[in-house]
Amino acid sequence: MSELHSVGKEPNRETVDEIIAGLEAMGNYISPSEATRREYRNVLLEEYREFVETHDKAKNDAAPSSGGPER
């Protein structure tokens, strides 16, 4: 997920389909059942959304604040 995020992939179905294709290419079994794949897609989408939010928040928190000290 970090590789996809580092190249700017948004959390959407296209990205999740890339994740699934990558997992299958690595030999991970994913059921051919459309109902199961749909549920798996939904779970991966939610996980990737959370990953992106967490990493974007951490990046924003680590960025130096603009402006000087408040008075």
JONORZI-V292130 format. One record per run of one state. SS is the DSSP state (alpha for helix, beta for strand, coil for the rest). FROM is the first residue (numbers start at 1). TO is the last residue. If there is no record, write none. Layout:
ss=SS from=FROM to=TO
ss=SS from=FROM to=TO
This chain:
ss=coil from=1 to=1
ss=alpha from=2 to=6
ss=coil from=7 to=12
ss=alpha from=13 to=25
ss=coil from=26 to=33
ss=alpha from=34 to=62
ss=coil from=63 to=71
